[in-house]
């Protein structure tokens, strides 16, 4: 069965970086894009960008472009998202989600989420 | 960037009632790239509807989506106890995905 399993919770200080992993199984890794979506406490969903797991190319919106790096390791079917220069407003649950290429089928599987707390 | 505005923010209904959730886009979006998600507390979102009106795998037929252009609707024909949750709309356009702010369906 399709699974996206994310790394565990993190506590970071302001200015630090965090790197979250998302390991895929149950399907052909390079046949689907992986997106990252975050959710601050009590808030809605915010799209942070995506990686083409086959080509390794990314699409990151302007808001996050200078702070977010997305990479993938096809040998382990794992995607990584690194967020730098952390501030308190980055405290959130971070989700990875799978998308069939073409943007027409939505994000059909999601990881369980990774809580990142940014605090002094 | 296209902004999605959902209404109402919260709706209070009883099991068995019909729920009608609205999502309005700041400019016309392609129905092909429009989706709805359900999220329960402490859980990841779950895809309900894609392509504005197609149900995702395993989604009961009491959930239906409609709309085009700037106005989209998610209808739950008869609310079941497990349907009380937050619902988000989503669209893709100009290489950017955006979500609405969510509608909470709560038990009356």
Interface residues (C-beta under 8 A of the other chain):
Chain A: X35 X37 X44 X45 X46 X47 X50 X59 X61 X95 X97 X103 X104 X105 X106 X107 X108 X110 X111 X112 X113
Chain B: X1 X32 X33 X35 X37 X39 X44 X45 X46 X47 X49 X50 X51 X56 X57 X88 X90 X92 X95 X96 X97 X98 X99 X100 X101 X102
